[in-house]
Amino acid sequence: MNDQRAFWEKMLAVTRTDNSALLCVVESIGSSPGRKGFKMCVSHQQGPIGSIGGGSMEHKLVELAIERLTSGISSGDTEGFPFLKRQIHKPGIGQDRSGMICSGEQTVAFFYLGPGQNAFCQEVLNAMDSGKAFELVMSSAGIRLLEVGTAHYEPDAAWSYRERLTQRPRIAIVGGGHVGLALSRSMNQLGFHIVQFDHREVLNTMEANEWAHEKKVIDFHHITDHLPDEPELFIALVSFGYRTDAIALRQLIRRRWKYLGMLGSAEKVRTLFDDLRAEGFTEEELARVHAPIGLPIHSKTPEEIAVSIAAEIVRVKNRGPA
């Protein structure tokens, strides 16, 4: 599951009524299908939420979690949690063999979260909304939430894993047409919070957009009034055409964003950049713009263009700080 907040919202719903296990990959080595931080919720009444890597390994560990939950609840004892399970993705290995052959390794931590413990899930969601930096601390002593920088000492913990909570990444899609609609769908699936802008009052594609979290009709001459400084914001200019993209780009290009891309042919980009150079914009400023937007995969349809843009944004996001 790409959206960390959506995962904890689902966990909150499950832990209100059901006994569940939280599975988290706390270590991954080599070509492991489950990367560090991957999470999964396993419960009796609902299907699994999230993933720890898929395949036969995941199926086996889900069964293990259900078995531990069942035996613990029937005996009134859930002290079998937390525990670790190592998985080696190679043939010919002993008890830690996962049944997969991709040659990597991963270690999964199992935690019990039952009815009445949903307050912890709510605490995680509140931390995400607080504007402060928090991290999850998972160890043999249990799972807890701490504000970053808080002293924490567990002398009896046999193992420990810390993970910083992250907010949902944000993207502003400037343009409510067919590409903006397709891009909203793609970025929603990738766990982004989406704000979409257009200058047209009545636009069927914008009205049909069920994936954007916010939709606003604005005057592009004042777009910066709606986009305060946000260095981690991704911006995709996919508006009606040259004129509207140029209006928005002139206002955005001199501010720092995580990503700024503009849709258009190579000729459109060349013409607009020549105009901007004549107005005094520098080569360094122009180089901040991903234009033409997206990876060069010869995309034709709005859906293909959206895939190319989404792929380029994911590459920038996963590259980390510049």
FENCORWO-V190195 format. One record per helix or strand of 2 or more residues. SS is the DSSP state (hx for helix, st for strand). FROM is the first residue (numbers start at 1). TO is the last residue. If there is no record, write none. Layout:
ss: <SS SS>
from: <FROM FROM>
to: <TO TO>
This chain:
ss: <hx st st st hx st st hx st st st st hx st hx st hx st hx st hx hx st hx>
from: <4 20 39 49 55 83 105 118 134 142 160 170 178 193 204 214 220 234 242 259 266 283 289 302>
to: <17 29 43 50 74 88 113 129 139 147 164 174 189 198 207 217 225 237 252 262 278 286 290 319>
